């Protein structure tokens, strides 16, 4: 049977994702609106047989949500191939958008058999660990900038690599008001942030993703990570070297950009 345009486009982007290639931009109709981009993302993800290690929340900055006339963030799957330990090297290209600093949570697999919606009152029962994380974001396409959430969502959430800091046993802290910072001494970069910039707070972002997973009937039958969104926005990568992220009470994480 002859493949449709959306099937051909998904095959092309999936191949780029798997082989770390950059392709020409996909047709705008698959990325202009978030609802169409989510359908396209799910089609692409259905074609990948690699282990899923977690999910990312994206578009979690409330000012950005308002600016792009969206109602809420979105999520995307994160594959094992995209996870690195703190201090590892990440190669970038002209389609790399920047670097982010995030709080991430490791969630118990029993979440998938739980009943009812996740609320801020019951969310703690699902969490095992928490950690600091650097995410390198970018496209598999030759394009720059963000004109809509669909741009990011349609390209696997625009996630390139995640670098995990040391995980800590989860405990209740004031996660909505922690100082954060990302720096690179070599290029004199020093950007401050706060966890309150992440969709009210990272725990609320986690709640959002977990309820979306329930709605979409996702089940991966193992403990998994949720990356909750950047506390410093998308910081452009203007030079190579060691980028160090720090989140108050959680610790630090490093990425070597080359």
Secondary structure, DSSP 8 states (H G I E B T S, - for coil): ----HHHHHHHHHHHHHHHT--B----GGGTSSHHHHHHHHHHHHHT--S-EEEEEEE---HHHHHHTT-SS-EEEEEEGGGEEETT-EE---TTEEEEEEEEEEEE-GGGGG--S---TTTGGGGEEEEEEEEEEEE-SBS--S-SSHHHHHHTGGGEEEEEE---EE-----TTS-EEEEEEGGGTEEEEEEGGGSSSSHHHHHHHHHHHHHHTT---SS-EEEEEEESS--B---S-EEEEEEETTTEEEEEEE-
